[in-house]
Amino acid sequence: MKLGVSSYSLVGAMRNKEMDILGAIQWVADNGGEHIEIVPIEFSLVDNPELIQAIREKAASVGIELSNYAIGANFITDSREKFEAEIARVKQHIDIVHALGITRMRHDVASRPIPETTVSYFEQDFPVMVEACGILADYAAQYGITTSIENHGYYVQASERVLRLIHAVNRANFRTTMDVGNFLCVDENSVSAVKKSISQASMVHFKDFYVRPSYLNPGDGWFQSSGGNYLRGAIVGQGDIDIPEVIRIIKASGYNGYLSLEFEGKEECKWAVQTGLSNIKRLWAEA
């Protein structure tokens, strides 16, 4: 197991100009991370290709690995031309992943407004999702890259939908970036969903949430799940997910890859990440 941090967790500090992506790599190394996951928010590697080599050199110089690369995507379009354009855009990012020397990549596959995240829409769109993921996995295979989708974005977020897509695509290099917290966004219990999903994980995200029922609106700073419950990002180990049991399941499964802390709460991000890393290390040792 290698514990590290998604650069997304430090977006607040990057947005405030406390650090850039190179500074984030330094910070993760200084605070005990073994790897960093590259999420191009607050910076672009498409528009700044010279940053690719700088990132590689910085990670090597501080002794941590570049573990994964994550971007958004949506292949549910109103024309074949737009579908092909989105395929071409994601392929460009796969080329960047290869240039970074990374062998894992997460891309989203489909998005719809919550009222359209129904089974009927999912069945309608499913062939397009399978086609897109297969095309991209085949393209990535030339580089030895494993692509994945995350349980993310309401539409393809429940464990059964993610697993169905993985099995339909049927590529050895297509799996899931399993976020232990995101299942709550579709009101699925994290412990049971992790049990179902861990065997297909190429990457594991550790995230925590505070949870309140739909009839108790906590006010500003919270968002609603697809079923109307209220969620707010929490420091890992301080929220309402049974993180000790999640860790026990992952450890017992034999998973020995990257664990990536992902924080999106209201606390100051550097302190929150430090605390979350400490909690994961302690709970992993105790499991």
C-alpha positions as CSV (number, residue, x, y, z in Angstrom):
1,M,0.0,0.0,0.0
2,K,1.2,3.5,-0.9
3,L,-0.5,6.4,0.7
4,G,-0.6,9.8,-1.0
5,V,-2.7,12.8,-2.0
6,S,-4.7,13.9,-4.9
7,S,-3.6,17.4,-6.0
8,Y,-7.3,18.2,-6.0
9,S,-7.1,18.2,-2.2
10,L,-4.8,21.2,-2.3
11,V,-6.8,23.3,-4.9
12,G,-7.6,25.8,-2.1
13,A,-4.0,26.5,-1.5
14,M,-3.2,26.7,-5.2
15,R,-6.2,29.0,-5.8
16,N,-4.9,31.3,-3.0
17,K,-1.4,31.3,-4.7
18,E,0.2,29.6,-1.7
19,M,1.6,27.0,-4.0
20,D,1.5,25.8,-7.6
21,I,1.5,22.1,-8.7
22,L,5.2,21.9,-8.2
23,G,4.8,23.3,-4.7
24,A,2.0,20.8,-4.1
25,I,4.4,17.9,-5.0
26,Q,6.9,19.3,-2.6
27,W,4.3,19.7,0.1
28,V,3.0,16.1,-0.3
29,A,6.6,14.8,0.0
30,D,7.3,17.0,3.1
31,N,4.2,15.7,4.8
32,G,4.7,12.0,4.4
33,G,3.0,11.2,1.1
34,E,4.5,8.5,-1.1
35,H,2.7,9.6,-4.2
36,I,0.6,12.4,-5.7
37,E,-2.3,12.1,-8.1
38,I,-2.4,14.7,-10.8
39,V,-5.7,16.5,-11.3
40,P,-5.3,19.4,-13.7
41,I,-7.4,22.0,-11.9
42,E,-5.8,25.4,-11.5
43,F,-3.3,24.4,-14.1
44,S,-3.3,23.0,-17.6
45,L,-0.9,20.5,-19.2
46,V,-2.6,20.9,-22.5
47,D,-1.8,24.6,-22.7
48,N,1.5,24.3,-20.8
49,P,3.3,21.2,-22.1
50,E,6.6,22.3,-20.7
51,L,5.1,21.7,-17.2
52,I,4.9,17.9,-17.9
53,Q,8.7,17.5,-17.7
54,A,8.9,19.9,-14.7
55,I,6.3,17.7,-12.8
56,R,8.3,14.5,-13.6
57,E,11.5,16.1,-12.5
58,K,10.0,17.5,-9.3
59,A,8.5,14.3,-8.2
60,A,11.7,12.4,-8.9
61,S,13.7,15.0,-7.0
62,V,11.6,14.7,-3.8
63,G,11.2,11.0,-4.0
64,I,7.5,10.5,-4.6
65,E,5.6,8.7,-7.4
66,L,3.1,10.1,-9.8
67,S,0.3,7.7,-9.3
68,N,-2.8,8.7,-11.4
69,Y,-4.2,11.4,-13.6
70,A,-7.9,12.4,-13.5
71,I,-10.0,14.4,-15.8
72,G,-13.7,14.9,-16.5
73,A,-15.4,13.8,-19.7
74,N,-19.0,13.3,-21.0
75,F,-19.7,11.2,-24.0
76,I,-23.5,11.7,-23.9
77,T,-23.7,14.3,-26.7
78,D,-26.3,15.3,-29.3
79,S,-24.2,14.4,-32.3
80,R,-21.6,11.9,-33.5
81,E,-19.2,14.7,-34.3
82,K,-19.3,15.9,-30.7
83,F,-18.8,12.3,-29.5
84,E,-15.7,12.0,-31.7
85,A,-14.4,15.4,-30.6
86,E,-14.7,14.3,-26.9
87,I,-12.9,11.0,-27.7
88,A,-10.1,13.0,-29.4
89,R,-9.8,15.4,-26.4
90,V,-9.5,12.5,-23.9
91,K,-6.9,10.8,-26.1
92,Q,-4.8,14.0,-25.9
93,H,-4.9,13.6,-22.2
94,I,-3.9,9.9,-22.5
95,D,-0.8,11.1,-24.4
96,I,-0.1,13.5,-21.5
97,V,-0.4,10.6,-19.0
98,H,2.2,8.7,-21.0
99,A,4.5,11.7,-21.2
100,L,4.2,12.0,-17.4
101,G,5.3,8.4,-17.0
102,I,2.0,7.6,-15.2
103,T,0.3,4.2,-15.8
104,R,-3.2,5.0,-14.4
105,M,-5.8,7.4,-15.6
106,R,-9.4,8.2,-14.6
107,H,-11.8,9.8,-17.0
108,D,-15.5,10.4,-16.5
109,V,-17.9,8.9,-19.0
110,A,-21.4,10.4,-18.8
111,S,-23.3,13.1,-17.0
112,R,-27.0,14.1,-16.9
113,P,-29.0,16.3,-14.5
114,I,-30.2,14.4,-11.5
115,P,-33.8,14.0,-12.8
116,E,-32.4,12.2,-15.8
117,T,-30.1,9.8,-13.9
118,T,-32.8,7.1,-14.1
119,V,-32.5,3.5,-15.1
120,S,-34.3,4.2,-18.4
121,Y,-31.8,6.9,-19.4
122,F,-28.9,4.7,-18.2
123,E,-30.1,1.8,-20.4
124,Q,-30.5,4.2,-23.4
125,D,-27.0,5.6,-23.0
126,F,-25.2,2.4,-22.0
127,P,-24.0,1.4,-25.5
128,V,-22.4,4.8,-25.9
129,M,-20.6,4.5,-22.6
130,V,-19.3,1.1,-23.4
131,E,-18.1,2.2,-26.9
132,A,-16.3,5.3,-25.5
133,C,-14.6,3.4,-22.6
134,G,-13.5,0.6,-25.0
135,I,-12.0,3.0,-27.5
136,L,-10.0,4.8,-24.8
137,A,-8.8,1.7,-23.1
138,D,-7.6,0.3,-26.4
139,Y,-5.8,3.6,-27.1
140,A,-4.2,3.6,-23.7
141,A,-3.1,0.0,-23.9
142,Q,-0.3,1.0,-26.4
143,Y,1.3,2.9,-23.5
144,G,0.6,0.3,-20.8
145,I,-1.9,2.6,-19.2
146,T,-4.9,1.4,-17.3
147,T,-7.9,3.6,-17.7
148,S,-10.8,3.8,-15.2
149,I,-14.0,5.5,-14.3
150,E,-14.8,6.8,-10.9
151,N,-18.1,6.3,-9.0
152,H,-18.7,10.0,-9.6
153,G,-21.2,12.5,-10.9
154,Y,-24.6,10.9,-9.8
155,Y,-25.2,9.2,-13.2
156,V,-22.6,6.4,-13.1
157,Q,-22.0,6.5,-9.4
158,A,-23.7,3.6,-7.8
159,S,-21.5,0.5,-7.5
160,E,-23.7,-1.7,-9.7
161,R,-23.7,0.7,-12.6
162,V,-19.9,1.1,-12.4
163,L,-19.4,-2.7,-12.2
164,R,-21.8,-3.3,-15.1
165,L,-19.9,-0.9,-17.3
166,I,-16.5,-2.5,-16.4
167,H,-17.8,-6.0,-17.2
168,A,-19.4,-4.8,-20.5
169,V,-16.2,-3.0,-21.7
170,N,-14.3,-6.2,-20.9
171,R,-10.8,-4.9,-21.1
172,A,-8.0,-5.9,-18.8
173,N,-6.8,-2.3,-18.6
174,F,-10.2,-0.8,-17.8
175,R,-11.2,-0.7,-14.1
176,T,-12.5,1.7,-11.5
177,T,-11.0,4.5,-9.4
178,M,-13.0,3.6,-6.3
179,D,-13.9,6.6,-4.1
180,V,-15.0,5.2,-0.7
181,G,-17.0,8.4,0.0
182,N,-18.7,9.1,-3.3
183,F,-21.2,6.2,-3.0
184,L,-23.1,8.4,-0.5
185,C,-23.9,10.9,-3.2
186,V,-26.4,8.3,-4.5
187,D,-27.3,7.2,-1.0
188,E,-25.4,3.9,-1.1
189,N,-23.7,2.6,2.0
190,S,-19.9,2.9,1.6
191,V,-19.1,-0.3,3.5
192,S,-21.3,-2.5,1.3
193,A,-20.3,-0.7,-1.9
194,V,-16.6,-1.0,-1.1
195,K,-17.1,-4.8,-0.6
196,K,-18.6,-5.1,-4.0
197,S,-16.1,-2.9,-5.8
198,I,-12.6,-3.4,-4.4
199,S,-11.8,-6.3,-6.6
200,Q,-12.1,-4.0,-9.7
201,A,-10.2,-1.0,-8.3
202,S,-7.1,0.2,-10.0
203,M,-7.0,3.2,-7.6
204,V,-8.6,4.0,-4.3
205,H,-9.7,7.4,-3.2
206,F,-10.2,8.1,0.5
207,K,-12.8,10.7,1.2
208,D,-15.2,11.3,4.1
209,F,-18.5,13.1,4.5
210,Y,-20.8,14.4,7.2
211,V,-24.3,13.1,6.5
212,R,-27.6,14.6,7.6
213,P,-31.1,13.3,6.6
214,S,-33.2,15.1,4.0
215,Y,-35.6,16.6,6.6
216,L,-32.8,18.3,8.5
217,N,-31.4,21.1,6.3
218,P,-28.1,22.2,7.9
219,G,-27.9,25.4,5.8
220,D,-25.0,26.8,3.8
221,G,-22.1,24.6,2.8
222,W,-24.0,21.4,2.3
223,F,-25.2,19.7,-0.9
224,Q,-27.8,17.1,-1.5
225,S,-27.5,13.5,-2.6
226,S,-29.6,12.2,-5.4
227,G,-32.2,11.1,-2.8
228,G,-32.2,14.5,-1.0
229,N,-29.9,13.8,2.0
230,Y,-27.4,16.5,3.0
231,L,-23.7,15.9,2.6
232,R,-20.6,18.0,3.4
233,G,-17.0,17.1,2.8
234,A,-15.1,16.0,6.0
235,I,-11.5,15.3,7.0
236,V,-11.0,11.6,6.5
237,G,-11.7,9.8,9.8
238,Q,-13.8,12.7,11.2
239,G,-17.0,12.2,9.2
240,D,-19.8,9.8,9.3
241,I,-18.4,7.0,7.0
242,D,-17.2,4.0,8.9
243,I,-13.6,4.5,7.7
244,P,-12.1,1.9,10.1
245,E,-14.4,-0.8,8.5
246,V,-13.7,0.4,5.0
247,I,-10.0,0.2,5.7
248,R,-10.4,-3.3,7.1
249,I,-12.2,-4.5,4.0
250,I,-9.6,-3.0,1.6
251,K,-6.7,-4.4,3.6
252,A,-8.3,-7.8,3.8
253,S,-8.9,-7.8,0.1
254,G,-5.2,-7.9,-0.6
255,Y,-5.3,-4.5,-2.4
256,N,-1.8,-3.3,-2.4
257,G,-1.9,-0.3,-4.8
258,Y,-2.2,3.5,-4.3
259,L,-4.5,5.0,-1.7
260,S,-5.1,8.7,-2.5
261,L,-6.5,11.1,0.0
262,E,-9.1,13.4,-1.5
263,F,-10.4,16.3,0.6
264,E,-13.1,18.7,-0.3
265,G,-14.4,20.0,3.0
266,K,-14.5,23.5,4.4
267,E,-11.5,23.3,6.7
268,E,-8.1,24.8,5.7
269,C,-6.9,22.3,3.1
270,K,-3.3,21.7,4.3
271,W,-4.2,21.1,7.9
272,A,-7.1,18.9,6.7
273,V,-4.9,16.8,4.5
274,Q,-2.2,16.4,7.2
275,T,-4.9,15.2,9.7
276,G,-6.5,12.9,7.2
277,L,-3.1,11.3,6.3
278,S,-2.4,10.7,9.9
279,N,-5.8,9.1,10.5
280,I,-5.4,6.8,7.5
281,K,-2.0,5.7,8.6
282,R,-3.2,5.0,12.1
283,L,-6.3,3.2,11.1
284,W,-4.5,1.1,8.5
285,A,-2.0,0.0,11.1
286,E,-4.8,-0.9,13.5
287,A,-6.9,-2.8,10.9
